[in-house]
């Protein structure tokens, strides 16, 4: 397994390189954000350990650019910034895990092994379907250049469907994952909220598959929801 360590603290970078090499990994080190980004793009690595505070380009920006380019290299972010919002920022930018300094080397190895087991499936930071976009971190939905206002339930329903593009999702599955199981829900709740969504994002984007459920599609080019319905 080939690993990339992007760390500007020379002693820590050297210690990580020696320790990981002793575990059987092939390890390369980059000391700046731009060098790390370039290596991640073209180096064919299995995973990357990425510091946040780097010269030239922050770790946040490195992983953000990789994800924008649809590069799904698993990223374990390291940082002395241990605030909950700092960790949330790193994960929302597209990192797969976040470990604060000082850290346990045993824990770092365990988290790295977990990343490698999962591999590098596609996991875009912003979900898209045609010109419809949903940003989970910012909780924003846009249709073309227009921001769409959704209720919390409409948003949750749309997000679930956008994470299964082209798949038929049953009413039962939607009830299980979008509605609170502890709260009694009307039998026609799914149909009602699908209707609400169709008015806002365009009727042609949300298909009914008779007897099976619903499927989100890219819709007709230029569709603009309620304004064109």
N, C-alpha and C positions, 0 to 999 in steps of 0.2 A: 504493500500500500504506500502511495506517495502522498506526503503531506507538505503543505505550505504553511510556514509560520511567518506572520507579518507582525514584527515587534521591533520598536526602535530602542528599547533598553538592551544594550549589548549583552550584559551578564545574564539577563533573563532569557534572551533569545538563544544564547549559547547553552544554557542549562536545559532548555526545552529541546534543543536539537540533540544534545547528548543523551538525554533521558529517553526521548522517543526513538532514537536510533538503537538504543539498548533493548527496546521492546520489539525491534524488528522492522520499524518504519524507515523508509527513505525520506529524508527531510531536507527541504530547502528553506532558506531564510531570506526575507526581504525586509528592509529597514525603513521604508517610506511608503506612504499611501499609494502614490503613482506606480512605484515598482511592484508593490503587492497586487495592484489591480491588473497590471500588464501580465504578471506571472500567472495570476488566477485565470485570466482569459485564455492563455495559450499554453499553459504548462501541463495540462492533462492530469491534474491532481485529483485525489480521491476525497480530500477534505482540506479545509483551511482553518487555522487558528489565527484570529485577527484581533489585534489591539484596537482600541477606540481612538486614543489620542496619538495620532501619527503625524509626522511632518509631511506637508504637501497636500494631503487629503485625509480626512478623518475616516476611521473605520466605518462609521455610519454611511458615509458617502460611497465608500468602496463597495459595500454590499448592496446599497441602493442601485448603483450603476450596473452591477452584475445582474441583479434581478430584472432591471429594465431591459437588459439585453437578452433576457430569457436564458441566463446561465445559472444552473441550479446546483452548483458546487456546494456541498454541505459546509456551513460556516459555524464555528464555535467562537463567540466573541469574548475577549478578555478585557477587563477594565477595572481601574481603581475607582471608577464612578459607580457607587453602590446604591444610589437612590432608586426607589421603585420606578420613578418616571424614566430614569436613564436606562434601566433594564427594559422597560416597555418600549422605549424608542428604538433600542437595538433590535428587538424582536419584530417590531412593526416595520422596520426598514427591510427585513427579510432574513435576518440571522436565524439560525435554527436553535441555538442555545446561547446562554449568556452566563459567564462565570466571573465573579468579582475577585480582585486581588486584595490581599494575599489569598491564594487558593491552595487546596489540597491536591498534590500531584496525583494521588490515588483517585480522587473524584474526577479530575480532568481526564485521566485515562478512561475511566468508566463512561463518562459522557461522550468522549471521542469514539469509543467502541459502539455506543448506542447510535451515534450519527452514521457511522460506517455501515451498521446493520440496516439502517433505513434506506441508505443509498441516496440518490439524487432525483426523486420524482419531481415533476413540475409542480410548483407551488407559488404562483404569481402573487405579488403583494397587492395588486389591483386586479379585480376580476373583470373580465370583459366579455360581451356577447354582441358582436356587430359594433354599433356605435353606442351601446349601453355599457356604462362602467360603474363599478361599485368599489369604493375604497373602504375596507373594513376598519383601518386605523382611524381615518377621519370621519367614518360613518357618513360618507357623501355618495350620492348617486347622481350621475349625469347622463343625459341623453343627448349625444352630440355635444354642443357647447352649453346646453341648458341644464342647470341643476334641478333635480326632481325632489320635491318634499314628500317624504313618506312617514307614516306612523311607525312606531316601534315594531308592530306586528307585520306590517307590510314589508318593512326593511328585512326582518328576520326571514320571512317567506321568500323574498327575492334572493337574499344571500344564499339560502339553502339550495334553491334552484340553480343559481349561477355556479355553485360548486359542483354541479352535476350536468354540465352542458351537453345537450343532445340526448340525455337519458330520460326515460319515462319514470316519473316519481309518483308513487301511489298516494291517495288521500290518507291512508293509514300511516304511511311513513312521514308525511308532512305533519300530521297531528302529533305523532310521537316526538318529532324533533323541533317543531316550531312552537307548539302549544305546551303549556304546563300540565303535566299529567295529573298533578294534585288538584287541579281546578276543573270542574265540570265544563265541558265545551259543547256547544250546540252541534248537532250532527252536520249541519250545512255550513259550518264555519269556514272550511276550506274553500267551498264554492264562493262564499261571500267575499273573502279576501282576494281570491283570484280575480273576481270581478273588479274590485277596487284597483288592483295592480294593472289590469288591462286598460283601465281608463287613463292611467298615468304613463304607462310605458308603450302602449300600442297593443291592440287586440291580437294582431298577427304574431306577436312575439311569444305568446303563451298559449300553446295548443292544448286542446283537450283530446286525449287518446281514449276513446270510448271503452269503458269497462276496465281501464288500466290506470289512468291518472293524468298527469300533466307533463308537458315537455317544453322547456324554454328554447327558443330558436333565435337566430340573429334578426329575424324580421325582414321586411322589405326595406331596401335601401332608401334612406330619406324619411322613413317613418318617424313621426314625432308625437306618439302617444295621443292624448286626449285632443290636442289641437288638430289632428288629422283624422280622428275617429268619426 
